[in-house]
């Protein structure tokens, strides 16, 4: 594997669900998907591996589906890859009742 990205560079960050932010709830969703040679998530390949709260699943799925990845490469050729991405929903204190909600994602790659 020659290259792949480390965070979500070509897509939106997941929206923090307002009710969970107000309640001060943090969490994580782990998603898995197949990224094609054009850098798009293959339709039907996006699955939820785990989620600490079901309220975080929809925004995490929407953000990942809208992300444009830099395709993986082997010997200079773009290849399909399976990615496992944990999406962390965290709060910073001091900016309202539940804090300022932030989401971030990281990736792990498996070449298909």
N, C-alpha and C positions, 0 to 999 in steps of 0.2 A: 504494500500500500504506500503510494508516494505522497498523497496529500488528502487532507480533509480539514474542515474547519473545526474550531473548538467551542464556539457559542453560536447563538442564532443571529448571524450577520445580515441575512437577506429577508427578514420577516419581522412581523410585529412581536413585541413582548406580550405575553398573556395579560389580559385585564384581570385585576384583582377583584373578585366578587365583593360587591359593596357590603352585603350583610356579614360576610366573613371578616372583612376588614374592620367594620364597626364592632364586631364581637371580639376582636383581637386574636382571631384564629389564624395560626400559621399552618403550613402544610407542604406536601410534596406529591407530585404525580410523576410516575415513571412511565414513559411512552416508548413504544417500539414501532418502527416503520421501515419500509424499503424505499430508498432514494434511488431514482432512476439515473440514467447517464446524462440527462439534461438538468439534474439537480432538483427535481420535483418529487414530492412524496407520491408514491404509486397509490392510486385509488384503491381502497379496500384493504390496504396493508397496515393502516394505523391501528394499533391495539394498545390498551391500557394494561400495563404490567402490574401496577399497584397505585393506590391513592390513599392518602391519609384522611381525606374528606371528599365525598362525591361532588361537592360544590365546586371543587377546583378542576374537575375533569373537563368540562366543556370548554372553558377558556384555554386550557393547555392544548387540547385537541385542535381548536380553531387556529391558534397561533402556529402550531407545528404544520398543519395542513397548508397554511399561507406562506410558509418559509421557503425561500429559494436557497438551496444548498450549493456549495461548490462541490461538484461530483468527485467521488474517489477516483484515483487513477492507479493503474498498474501498468508498468512499462510504457508510460505516456498515453495510455488509452483509458478513456472514461469507463467505469464499471458500476454496476448496481451494487449498492451496499445496504446492509441492515444496520440501522442506528438505534441505540437505546439512549434515551434522553431523559434525565431527571429534571423536572421543572420545579424549582423551589419558590414558594410563596412566603415572603418574610415581611415583617413590619418594622418600621423605624419609629421609635417613640417620640412624643412631643409635637405631633402635627395633627391633632384631632383625637376623638374618642378612642379610636383603635390604632392610631398611628398612621404613618404613611405607607401604604401597601406597595410592595415591589415584587416583581417576579423575574427570575432569571433561569437560564437553562444551560446545560452542558451536554456534551455528547460522548458516546463510546461507539466504536464502529466495528462491524463484522463484514468482511467481504463475502459476497455471495458467489 
